[in-house]
C-alpha cells in the first residue's frame, strides 16, 4: 500500500515562499498520524487545507 499526498500550490497561501505553507500542512498531517498511531492512517483520506482555509490537496492510503 502507498501513502499518497497531493498538494496544489496555486493558492495565495503559497505565494512568496511556497515551502513554508507546504511544510506547515505536512507538519499538521504528520502530527495527526503520529498522535493517532495506526488510527491516523485509518482516518485517511484527509482533505489538506491551507492557512486561509482553502482545500488544496488530499492525503490517502491506496492499495489496502
Backbone torsions as a table, in degrees:
resi	resn	phi	psi	omega
1	UNK	NA	159.1	-176.9
2	UNK	-128.7	146.5	169.4
3	UNK	-97.6	118.0	-177.4
4	UNK	-111.9	123.0	179.4
5	UNK	-119.6	124.3	177.5
6	UNK	-124.3	129.3	177.9
7	UNK	-131.9	124.3	176.0
8	UNK	-88.4	122.8	-175.2
9	UNK	-93.3	16.3	-175.1
10	UNK	-85.0	-8.1	-177.9
11	UNK	-79.4	163.0	-177.4
12	UNK	-59.8	-27.7	-178.6
13	UNK	-62.6	-19.7	-177.4
14	UNK	-97.7	-2.8	-178.6
15	UNK	-67.0	141.6	177.0
16	UNK	88.8	-61.4	-178.0
17	UNK	-139.5	75.4	-175.2
18	UNK	-59.7	-28.2	-179.3
19	UNK	-64.3	-30.6	-178.8
20	UNK	-67.0	-47.1	-179.4
21	UNK	-70.8	-39.9	178.2
22	UNK	-60.9	-43.1	179.3
23	UNK	-64.4	-39.3	178.6
24	UNK	-61.5	-45.0	-179.9
25	UNK	-63.9	-45.4	-179.1
26	UNK	-65.8	-38.3	176.9
27	UNK	-60.9	-40.4	178.2
28	UNK	-63.1	-41.5	178.0
29	UNK	-65.0	-46.0	179.4
30	UNK	-61.0	-43.3	179.9
31	UNK	-60.0	-43.2	-179.7
32	UNK	-64.9	-45.3	179.4
33	UNK	-65.1	-43.6	-178.6
34	UNK	-64.8	-42.6	-178.6
35	UNK	-67.0	-38.7	-174.5
36	UNK	-96.8	2.9	179.4
37	UNK	57.8	-139.9	-179.0
38	UNK	-64.1	-25.5	175.8
39	UNK	-64.1	-26.5	177.7
40	UNK	-61.6	-38.8	176.1
41	UNK	-75.9	-32.9	178.4
42	UNK	-67.3	-23.1	-179.7
43	UNK	-80.3	1.0	178.8
44	UNK	-88.6	151.0	12.4
45	UNK	-74.8	154.9	-179.2
46	UNK	-134.5	135.9	175.5
47	UNK	-77.7	135.7	177.0
48	UNK	-101.7	133.5	-171.5
49	UNK	-123.8	137.7	178.1
50	UNK	-80.4	176.2	-176.4
51	UNK	-61.9	-21.8	178.9
52	UNK	-89.6	0.7	178.8
53	UNK	89.2	7.3	-179.8
54	UNK	-87.0	136.7	174.0
55	UNK	-68.8	121.5	-177.2
56	UNK	-122.7	0.2	-179.9
57	UNK	175.7	-170.5	-178.9
58	UNK	-143.8	157.3	169.7
59	UNK	-129.0	128.9	-178.5
60	UNK	-150.3	156.6	174.2
61	UNK	-100.8	129.0	178.9
62	UNK	-120.1	149.4	176.4
63	UNK	85.4	21.3	177.8
64	UNK	-101.9	NA	NA
